[in-house]
Amino acid sequence: MKKLEAYVHPFRVKKVRKSLTGRGFKEVHTLDVHGRSHRSYAEHVRGTEYNVDLLPRTLVIAFVKDEKVDQAVDLIREAAQTSHGPSGKIVISEVETVVKIG
């Protein structure tokens, strides 16, 4: 079993979740996170300039059987893709054991 962690733009989360759950990946979890990007920008608030380098992202987590990893990755990539710059990252890690509570 693999754990997929996809860091995507917040406005793409609904599309990613719908894409995954529509193809049978029922357990999809999300978490709002902020991450440091390669790019930063200056924002002006009330005459003061602030350097913004922690950008909002949403972490989408799914546990997937080994034979379904490629399908899940393709679904996430298609749904999360934007037309401007990098659209996020997908981290795939091995899951040794899953223990249910209750």
N, CA, C and O atoms as a DFTB+ gen file, in Angstrom:
408 C
 N C O
     1  1       0.845      -1.169       0.000
     2  2       0.000       0.000       0.000
     3  2       0.891       1.233       0.000
     4  3       1.977       1.228       0.581
     5  1       0.424       2.288      -0.656
     6  2       1.160       3.550      -0.744
     7  2       0.314       4.687      -0.167
     8  3      -0.917       4.653      -0.167
     9  1       1.034       5.691       0.322
    10  2       0.393       6.910       0.787
    11  2       0.739       8.001      -0.215
    12  3       1.914       8.277      -0.461
    13  1      -0.291       8.625      -0.794
    14  2      -0.098       9.721      -1.712
    15  2      -0.372      11.024      -0.978
    16  3      -1.424      11.182      -0.358
    17  1       0.560      11.945      -1.045
    18  2       0.386      13.276      -0.482
    19  2       0.541      14.267      -1.624
    20  3       1.631      14.430      -2.172
    21  1      -0.547      14.921      -1.976
    22  2      -0.527      15.869      -3.077
    23  2      -0.701      17.277      -2.523
    24  3      -1.688      17.573      -1.849
    25  1       0.261      18.136      -2.813
    26  2       0.202      19.535      -2.398
    27  2      -0.317      20.324      -3.600
    28  3       0.388      20.474      -4.598
    29  1      -1.545      20.825      -3.505
    30  2      -2.192      21.470      -4.641
    31  2      -2.713      22.850      -4.247
    32  3      -2.822      23.178      -3.065
    33  1      -3.029      23.642      -5.255
    34  2      -3.643      24.950      -5.017
    35  2      -5.018      24.756      -4.383
    36  3      -5.748      23.843      -4.769
    37  1      -5.381      25.596      -3.420
    38  2      -6.678      25.444      -2.743
    39  2      -7.878      25.471      -3.693
    40  3      -8.877      24.801      -3.431
    41  1      -7.801      26.221      -4.773
    42  2      -8.931      26.295      -5.700
    43  2      -9.055      25.058      -6.590
    44  3     -10.005      24.961      -7.366
    45  1      -8.125      24.119      -6.496
    46  2      -8.187      22.870      -7.263
    47  2      -8.606      21.663      -6.419
    48  3      -8.777      20.568      -6.955
    49  1      -8.771      21.848      -5.122
    50  2      -9.051      20.724      -4.224
    51  2     -10.356      20.021      -4.577
    52  3     -10.405      18.792      -4.635
    53  1     -11.394      20.781      -4.808
    54  2     -12.698      20.183      -5.116
    55  2     -12.611      19.295      -6.363
    56  3     -13.175      18.201      -6.395
    57  1     -11.908      19.769      -7.373
    58  2     -11.755      19.007      -8.608
    59  2     -10.937      17.734      -8.378
    60  3     -11.260      16.676      -8.919
    61  1      -9.877      17.842      -7.572
    62  2      -9.037      16.674      -7.262
    63  2      -9.845      15.633      -6.490
    64  3      -9.824      14.451      -6.832
    65  1     -10.559      16.069      -5.447
    66  2     -11.353      15.124      -4.645
    67  2     -12.442      14.460      -5.489
    68  3     -12.663      13.253      -5.389
    69  1     -13.116      15.252      -6.315
    70  2     -14.176      14.708      -7.163
    71  2     -13.612      13.693      -8.156
    72  3     -14.228      12.660      -8.416
    73  1     -12.450      13.991      -8.700
    74  2     -11.801      13.096      -9.648
    75  2     -11.438      11.760      -8.990
    76  3     -11.680      10.696      -9.559
    77  1     -10.856      11.826      -7.790
    78  2     -10.457      10.601      -7.088
    79  2     -11.654       9.790      -6.615
    80  3     -11.702       8.579      -6.832
    81  1     -12.620      10.437      -5.972
    82  2     -13.775       9.696      -5.446
    83  2     -14.645       9.157      -6.580
    84  3     -15.296       8.124      -6.420
    85  1     -14.661       9.839      -7.712
    86  2     -15.418       9.359      -8.864
    87  2     -14.845       8.100      -9.475
    88  3     -15.549       7.376     -10.178
    89  1     -13.567       7.827      -9.215
    90  2     -12.904       6.627      -9.745
    91  2     -12.692       5.557      -8.693
    92  3     -11.917       4.622      -8.899
    93  1     -13.384       5.690      -7.555
    94  2     -13.335       4.627      -6.558
    95  2     -12.374       4.820      -5.412
    96  3     -12.293       3.957      -4.537
    97  1     -11.645       5.909      -5.380
    98  2     -10.756       6.193      -4.256
    99  2     -11.575       6.943      -3.212
   100  3     -11.649       8.172      -3.229
   101  1     -12.181       6.196      -2.312
   102  2     -13.171       6.766      -1.394
   103  2     -12.563       7.519      -0.220
   104  3     -13.127       8.524       0.213
   105  1     -11.444       7.072       0.302
   106  2     -10.861       7.729       1.470
   107  2      -9.845       8.770       1.024
   108  3      -8.683       8.461       0.762
   109  1     -10.309       9.994       0.947
   110  2      -9.467      11.120       0.557
   111  2      -9.572      12.164       1.659
   112  3     -10.670      12.585       2.024
   113  1      -8.440      12.575       2.181
   114  2      -8.410      13.524       3.288
   115  2      -7.715      14.806       2.824
   116  3      -6.844      14.765       1.955
   117  1      -8.101      15.938       3.402
   118  2      -7.471      17.200       3.049
   119  2      -7.047      17.953       4.302
   120  3      -7.613      17.781       5.382
   121  1      -6.041      18.783       4.124
   122  2      -5.498      19.574       5.221
   123  2      -4.946      20.859       4.628
   124  3      -4.190      20.817       3.657
   125  1      -5.313      22.003       5.201
   126  2      -4.782      23.280       4.736
   127  2      -3.381      23.483       5.295
   128  3      -3.154      23.353       6.498
   129  1      -2.448      23.801       4.410
   130  2      -1.053      24.002       4.807
   131  2      -0.518      25.259       4.122
   132  3      -1.124      25.769       3.180
   133  1       0.602      25.742       4.598
   134  2       1.312      26.847       3.967
   135  2       2.739      26.379       3.721
   136  3       3.361      25.765       4.588
   137  1       3.249      26.675       2.536
   138  2       4.582      26.209       2.211
   139  2       5.420      27.284       1.566
   140  3       4.910      28.219       0.949
   141  1       6.702      27.131       1.722
   142  2       7.639      28.073       1.122
   143  2       7.859      27.676      -0.328
   144  3       8.122      26.515      -0.640
   145  1       7.749      28.641      -1.187
   146  2       7.871      28.399      -2.613
   147  2       9.196      28.946      -3.123
   148  3       9.899      29.659      -2.406
   149  1       9.531      28.615      -4.347
   150  2      10.720      29.177      -4.983
   151  2      10.543      30.673      -5.202
   152  3      11.505      31.439      -5.236
   153  1       9.284      31.060      -5.348
   154  2       8.983      32.457      -5.636
   155  2       8.343      33.117      -4.428
   156  3       7.573      32.497      -3.695
   157  1       8.669      34.361      -4.241
   158  2       7.989      35.154      -3.236
   159  2       7.559      36.450      -3.912
   160  3       8.027      36.765      -5.007
   161  1       6.689      37.185      -3.280
   162  2       6.242      38.436      -3.855
   163  2       5.998      39.439      -2.738
   164  3       5.836      39.073      -1.574
   165  1       5.975      40.692      -3.112
   166  2       5.748      41.763      -2.144
   167  2       4.279      42.153      -2.178
   168  3       3.695      42.312      -3.249
   169  1       3.695      42.303      -1.017
   170  2       2.305      42.730      -0.908
   171  2       2.280      44.001      -0.072
   172  3       2.984      44.108       0.933
   173  1       1.479      44.948      -0.486
   174  2       1.378      46.229       0.215
   175  2       0.067      46.287       0.990
   176  3      -1.013      46.142       0.417
   177  1       0.176      46.501       2.291
   178  2      -0.990      46.626       3.156
   179  2      -0.835      47.900       3.970
   180  3       0.101      48.043       4.756
   181  1      -1.770      48.826       3.769
   182  2      -1.772      50.107       4.497
   183  2      -0.417      50.820       4.451
   184  3       0.076      51.324       5.461
   185  1       0.163      50.846       3.263
   186  2       1.409      51.564       3.072
   187  2       2.666      50.831       3.491
   188  3       3.768      51.357       3.335
   189  1       2.523      49.624       4.021
   190  2       3.679      48.842       4.442
   191  2       3.855      47.658       3.495
   192  3       2.891      46.987       3.128
   193  1       5.099      47.422       3.110
   194  2       5.382      46.312       2.200
   195  2       5.755      45.064       2.988
   196  3       6.597      45.108       3.884
   197  1       5.113      43.945       2.638
   198  2       5.389      42.659       3.268
   199  2       5.868      41.687       2.211
   200  3       5.313      41.625       1.114
   201  1       6.904      40.925       2.545
   202  2       7.398      39.890       1.651
   203  2       6.647      38.590       1.959
   204  3       6.725      38.070       3.072
   205  1       5.927      38.076       0.976
   206  2       5.130      36.866       1.157
   207  2       5.872      35.699       0.526
   208  3       6.066      35.661      -0.689
   209  1       6.287      34.748       1.355
   210  2       6.969      33.570       0.817
   211  2       6.340      32.268       1.292
   212  3       6.741      31.197       0.837
   213  1       5.366      32.330       2.193
   214  2       4.600      31.145       2.591
   215  2       3.254      31.207       1.892
   216  3       2.408      32.039       2.222
   217  1       3.066      30.331       0.935
   218  2       1.874      30.357       0.116
   219  2       0.894      29.274       0.550
   220  3       1.315      28.191       0.957
   221  1      -0.409      29.549       0.470
   222  2      -1.394      28.550       0.875
   223  2      -1.452      27.391      -0.119
   224  3      -1.440      27.591      -1.334
   225  1      -1.516      26.198       0.415
   226  2      -1.702      24.980      -0.372
   227  2      -2.653      24.085       0.406
   228  3      -2.894      24.296       1.594
   229  1      -3.178      23.107      -0.265
   230  2      -3.987      22.097       0.413
   231  2      -3.303      20.759       0.206
   232  3      -2.922      20.402      -0.909
   233  1      -3.156      20.036       1.290
   234  2      -2.561      18.706       1.248
   235  2      -3.694      17.695       1.101
   236  3      -4.564      17.595       1.966
   237  1      -3.675      16.957       0.013
   238  2      -4.656      15.900      -0.241
   239  2      -3.948      14.579       0.034
   240  3      -2.908      14.286      -0.556
   241  1      -4.521      13.785       0.934
   242  2      -3.906      12.516       1.334
   243  2      -4.818      11.370       0.945
   244  3      -6.021      11.406       1.201
   245  1      -4.238      10.350       0.323
   246  2      -4.998       9.153      -0.049
   247  2      -4.111       7.924       0.148
   248  3      -2.917       7.950      -0.149
   249  1      -4.709       6.863       0.647
   250  2      -4.025       5.582       0.770
   251  2      -4.507       4.715      -0.383
   252  3      -5.708       4.527      -0.578
   253  1      -3.548       4.190      -1.146
   254  2      -3.873       3.538      -2.405
   255  2      -3.158       2.197      -2.491
   256  3      -2.011       2.067      -2.063
   257  1      -3.844       1.201      -3.049
   258  2      -3.198      -0.096      -3.303
   259  2      -2.111       0.092      -4.348
   260  3      -2.212       0.950      -5.225
   261  1      -1.064      -0.730      -4.240
   262  2       0.097      -0.591      -5.118
   263  2      -0.272      -0.577      -6.600
   264  3       0.296       0.200      -7.368
   265  1      -1.208      -1.420      -7.007
   266  2      -1.556      -1.514      -8.425
   267  2      -2.383      -0.320      -8.929
   268  3      -2.587      -0.180     -10.135
   269  1      -2.857       0.533      -8.023
   270  2      -3.683       1.688      -8.408
   271  2      -2.937       3.020      -8.302
   272  3      -3.524       4.073      -8.551
   273  1      -1.661       2.988      -7.939
   274  2      -0.898       4.229      -7.723
   275  2      -0.814       5.056      -8.996
   276  3      -1.081       6.257      -8.963
   277  1      -0.453       4.450     -10.103
   278  2      -0.313       5.200     -11.358
   279  2      -1.618       5.871     -11.762
   280  3      -1.622       7.015     -12.217
   281  1      -2.724       5.153     -11.595
   282  2      -4.039       5.713     -11.930
   283  2      -4.346       6.922     -11.039
   284  3      -4.801       7.954     -11.531
   285  1      -4.101       6.798      -9.748
   286  2      -4.376       7.896      -8.816
   287  2      -3.489       9.103      -9.111
   288  3      -3.960      10.240      -9.072
   289  1      -2.222       8.869      -9.401
   290  2      -1.303       9.968      -9.720
   291  2      -1.766      10.696     -10.984
   292  3      -1.762      11.926     -11.026
   293  1      -2.161       9.952     -11.999
   294  2      -2.650      10.577     -13.236
   295  2      -3.902      11.417     -12.985
   296  3      -4.033      12.518     -13.519
   297  1      -4.818      10.895     -12.170
   298  2      -6.039      11.640     -11.852
   299  2      -5.722      12.939     -11.117
   300  3      -6.300      13.983     -11.421
   301  1      -4.812      12.877     -10.158
   302  2      -4.439      14.075      -9.407
   303  2      -3.758      15.088     -10.324
   304  3      -4.067      16.279     -10.277
   305  1      -2.842      14.618     -11.148
   306  2      -2.119      15.537     -12.047
   307  2      -3.062      16.244     -13.003
   308  3      -2.923      17.445     -13.235
   309  1      -4.017      15.520     -13.559
   310  2      -4.975      16.127     -14.490
   311  2      -5.862      17.152     -13.778
   312  3      -6.111      18.236     -14.306
   313  1      -6.334      16.805     -12.580
   314  2      -7.264      17.682     -11.872
   315  2      -6.573      18.894     -11.255
   316  3      -7.186      19.954     -11.137
   317  1      -5.316      18.757     -10.862
   318  2      -4.616      19.841     -10.168
   319  2      -3.878      20.785     -11.111
   320  3      -3.459      21.865     -10.693
   321  1      -3.713      20.402     -12.364
   322  2      -2.949      21.192     -13.325
   323  2      -3.561      22.577     -13.527
   324  3      -4.769      22.709     -13.723
   325  1      -2.721      23.599     -13.477
   326  2      -3.146      24.962     -13.790
   327  2      -2.375      25.436     -15.013
   328  3      -1.400      24.805     -15.420
   329  1      -2.802      26.525     -15.587
   330  2      -2.155      27.033     -16.795
   331  2      -0.972      27.945     -16.488
   332  3      -0.263      28.374     -17.398
   333  1      -0.760      28.239     -15.210
   334  2       0.323      29.159     -14.862
   335  2       1.289      28.536     -13.858
   336  3       0.955      28.341     -12.690
   337  1       2.479      28.233     -14.333
   338  2       3.552      27.753     -13.461
   339  2       3.311      26.397     -12.837
   340  3       2.383      25.680     -13.212
   341  1       4.163      26.049     -11.871
   342  2       4.034      24.770     -11.177
   343  2       2.711      24.681     -10.425
   344  3       2.256      25.664      -9.839
   345  1       2.103      23.512     -10.444
   346  2       0.776      23.343      -9.849
   347  2       0.790      22.508      -8.583
   348  3      -0.275      22.174      -8.066
   349  1       1.950      22.161      -8.072
   350  2       2.023      21.389      -6.838
   351  2       2.983      20.226      -6.949
   352  3       3.764      20.121      -7.894
   353  1       2.904      19.352      -5.952
   354  2       3.770      18.176      -5.906
   355  2       2.986      16.989      -5.392
   356  3       2.008      17.142      -4.659
   357  1       3.427      15.796      -5.785
   358  2       2.855      14.556      -5.264
   359  2       3.997      13.757      -4.661
   360  3       5.007      13.498      -5.315
   361  1       3.822      13.371      -3.405
   362  2       4.813      12.561      -2.706
   363  2       4.209      11.175      -2.504
   364  3       3.089      11.047      -2.010
   365  1       4.950      10.144      -2.886
   366  2       4.482       8.766      -2.743
   367  2       5.401       8.060      -1.758
   368  3       6.620       8.048      -1.929
   369  1       4.809       7.476      -0.733
   370  2       5.612       6.759       0.258
   371  2       4.989       5.402       0.569
   372  3       3.782       5.203       0.434
   373  1       5.827       4.502       0.977
   374  2       5.402       3.135       1.322
   375  2       4.716       3.141       2.679
   376  3       5.174       3.795       3.615
   377  1       3.615       2.409       2.775
   378  2       2.907       2.238       4.060
   379  2       3.119       0.795       4.496
   380  3       2.738      -0.148       3.801
   381  1       3.720       0.650       5.635
   382  2       4.010      -0.688       6.145
   383  2       2.771      -1.331       6.760
   384  3       2.447      -2.480       6.459
   385  1       2.087      -0.590       7.615
   386  2       0.936      -1.127       8.330
   387  2      -0.113      -0.048       8.529
   388  3       0.213       1.110       8.791
   389  1      -1.372      -0.434       8.402
   390  2      -2.498       0.449       8.735
   391  2      -3.308      -0.263       9.808
   392  3      -3.722      -1.410       9.634
   393  1      -3.524       0.423      10.906
   394  2      -4.286      -0.160      12.022
   395  2      -5.551       0.651      12.191
   396  3      -5.490       1.865      12.384
   397  1      -6.698      -0.003      12.119
   398  2      -7.970       0.679      12.330
   399  2      -8.253       0.828      13.812
   400  3      -7.933      -0.054      14.609
   401  1      -8.846       1.935      14.170
   402  2      -9.222       2.185      15.566
   403  2     -10.694       1.825      15.732
   404  3     -11.551       2.310      14.993
   405  1     -10.970       0.981      16.699
   406  2     -12.365       0.637      16.976
   407  2     -12.881      -0.576      16.321
   408  3     -14.046      -0.929      16.506
